[in-house]
Amino acid sequence: MNMAHPFQDMLLLEDAVRISGPAAFNIMLKPGGSLCNLDCHYCYYLDKADLYGGREPRMTVEMLEKVVREYISANDVPEVQFNWHGGEPLVMGLDFYRKAVEFQRKYADGKTVFNTLQTNGTLLDAAWADFFRENHFLVGLSLDGPKDIHDKYRKDKGGQPTFDRVMNGLRILRSREVAFNTLSTVNKASEGRGLEVYQFLKSVGSQYMQFLPVVEHVLNRKSARPHIVDPATEGAQLAFWSVSAGGFGRFMCDIFDYWVRNDVGQFYVGLFDATLANWCGVQPGTCVHSPTCGGNSVLEHNGDLYPCDHFVYPKYRLGNIGEASLRSLMESAAQVRFGIDKRNALPVKCFRCQYLHLCNGECPKHRFNRTESGETGLNALCEGYYHFFEINYRESPKSSRNFFTRSSCQ
């Protein structure tokens, strides 16, 4: 047994049930790899082009058909969801997704197929919106908040701001009645402005919101954008745009304090839904706050499979679906180990925390801090999450804002 992580080899009954039960997993599909028309400061995927010689090739129609066929057949559940991502997935062009839908219908085999697509919104037009509506795509729109916050780090290849183009794309989605939600990063520019961001997103029609904390490490290179790297890389430094742990906690608390009094059941925030689900003992619906991971992998344009969008590094590569079946790679020992390590590699301090069942250590990509006793693997956002749970979760008869202890799990 590893003394630094005494639970490293622990396998729970629920792990065994999941591993031996019907296959059910999600794949984030990157048909254009890291190819994107923007150059956002904090994008951790732009640098993935380096894995392929600096080129950004696109998925072929032959590979697309293979992916669709294997993904549907490998899932032993009646519903299968395709998650199109990037980079910017719209750079593949509308005909690519028409072909994807054609293949989905061809290989559905009685299963219901859903599609989601995450876009920066700058390439949206009426033709895209009509296609999404007609084929029931759920569109995720990247929008960080009001103009000055959004434009701080989300610029195009020429260094120009993108807010106005994103808002035009949003108007097109709404005018064509396309289902959408928003994904907003919480970065240094967002700190102290949580409620302002939330109310802005409400004002532009977002009913479902995801807030993604940005904490990245970089290697600074002369005459080039900072290169985002694994935190363990020698010389890596915390990126200047990263949100502080306390800043993230306060950001979410400011939103929660307003939401719990005014918007419950009308507007939905990912963290609040996940926390309530964990409080009730049901699956939170997101790998970030689940006890284990490994069921949300990423497939590159050439068929390379990685266990997670945030761990696309050579040492984590599971294989290629041109050499092995998608199902065999998803059931491989490396993938299983990656999934249970989310729980088992936590510091002992986390196992003793009263809020572990709510955060489950959050995402492993953020676990690069040390505990007071010197253990590795403490989440860099621990302070912020603890603050959020302590204020909004801890039972207190005087707390009027304590939603979780006053809510029914039925």
Secondary structure, 3 states (H helix, E strand, C coil): CCCCCCCCCCCCHHHHHHHHCCCCCEEEECCCCCCCCECCCCCCCHHHHHHHCCCCCCCCHHHHHHHHHHHHHHCCCCEEEEEECCCCHHHHCHHHHHHHHHHHHHHCCCCEEEEEEEECCCCCCHHHHHHHHHCCEEEEEECCCCHHHHHHHCEECCCCECHHHHHHHHHHHHHCCCCEEEEEEECHHHCCCHHHHHHHHHHCCCCEEEEEECCCEEECCCCCCCEEECCCCCCCEECCCCCCHHHHHHHHHHHHHHHHHHCCCCCEEHHHHHHHHHHHCCCCCCHHHCCCCCCEEEECCCCEEECCHHHCCHHHCCEECCCCCHHHHHCCHHHHHHHHHHHHCCCHHHHCCCCHHHHCCCCHHHCCEECCCCCEEECCCHHHHHHHHHHHCCCCCCCCCCHHHHCCCC
